[in-house]
Amino acid sequence: MSLKILYPLPSIANFSVSIRGWRTKFTVQTFRGFVLSALFEDGKPAGKFEVVRGRGDARTSPGCRRGGVSHSNLRPKTSVHTIWKAPDVSTGCVILRASVIESKYTWYSEDGNLTKKFCVQDGYQKVVPVDDPNTACCACDQAKYEMEFIGIWSKETHPKDFPSLEHLTHFTDMLGASHSKNYSLWKIGGISTDGMKEIAEWGNTFKAEAEAKEKAPEVRTLMKVKGLWYPEVQGRTTSSFVVNKYHHLASLATMFGPSPDWCVGISSVNLCLPDCSWVAERTFDLLPWDAGTDSGPTYMVSNW
């Protein structure tokens, strides 16, 4: 048996990990079960395996939920494949180990090619993106990202002047895009477009969508993302988008209410790295900003 790791897929920090039976000119070795884990040298889980439920021969391992996968059936198989997302670390080593069940009385555990060790190179310096929309991107391929918005707005996290009618709190449906430097959904210090005004005051994305479509060549993916409404304001909502060499920036906006014109989001975030690859992951604490289209000073004020 052999454990094979292919270097990063186009989806950035992901690796394809395979367990394969030995092959000869006429036969291919089969096996029935396996366990695959990724651990740091101190035994703590390293990274994350991506498993699609109900598909393939792999599942999250019941005995190793945080750091491993195992077989989902005992049918004979010549190979299995899974995706492993590497941890974002600058030092240390990761050990991938596999155990394989060939038959009721024959199994292999971490022998020879069933164990692989990877260490961060000495002198390694993490490459970080330059958040300047005018920075050119030199990536040759495209990348697909999953976007997750997590609501944490509550009386406990934001006690000052929290809306008196909690059942009215919400994040409206969100508009986002992957785009070039020649398109802007919004930016700090800029003038809100009519479309952004509609989002900020009413949570209506129709005009902003039309504005994006008017600049269709500058937009790669246009995202309409489901909002979070009471009592799910502290929930999660997701979407996905694609970036490429020309459309390497991402933006998102949502109004949180009830409020006059207050929003959260990201503006022209660069996902392309100076070494011509794509950033693995970016996380933002979204601070509120005023769109400048309504002079209301408090949450529950009437429209000005």
Helices and strands as residue ranges (DSSP letters): E 2-6, E 14-20, E 33-40, E 48-50, E 58-60, E 68-71, E 79-85, E 93-101, E 107-109, G 112-114, E 115-119, E 143-150, G 166-168, E 170-171, E 174-179, H 194-202, H 206-214, G 216-218, E 219-225, E 228-229, E 236-243, E 249-257, E 262-270, E 289-290
